[in-house]
Amino acid sequence: MPVRKYEEVSEFIICQCGSLEHMAHFGLTWWTDNKKLEGCEFYVQIHLAPTTFFERLKNAFTYLFGINNKSGSFDEILITRERAEKLVEMLNKFIELDNKMQNTSKVIY
């Protein structure tokens, strides 16, 4: 029976301002079966600013009825150079894994 092995690299990035409301989690997960790369995913989880029940209810109604804010909803995270370098390493690893998958998954008919 093949053994599926999962590996993960992740990085939490907190804004330079120090506020935990300005936080993101970047992750890279890949899995292998018997040492053969089967898949990989890069993901980002963003911390959403806390709101009251009534604000969330209002947001739900605007979403349900297709009412959009003209400027959208934005926030920011200021990333230090050191964290940016770790993020670049993670993205390079994702590209490397994805290239391996594309090279090994080509089927010749």
PyMOL commands that set and color helices and strands:
alter all, ss='L'
color gray80, all
select helices_A, chain A and resi 53-64+81-104
alter helices_A, ss='H'
color red, helices_A
select strands_A, chain A and resi 4-14+23-33+36-46
alter strands_A, ss='S'
color yellow, strands_A
deselect
rebuild
show_as cartoon
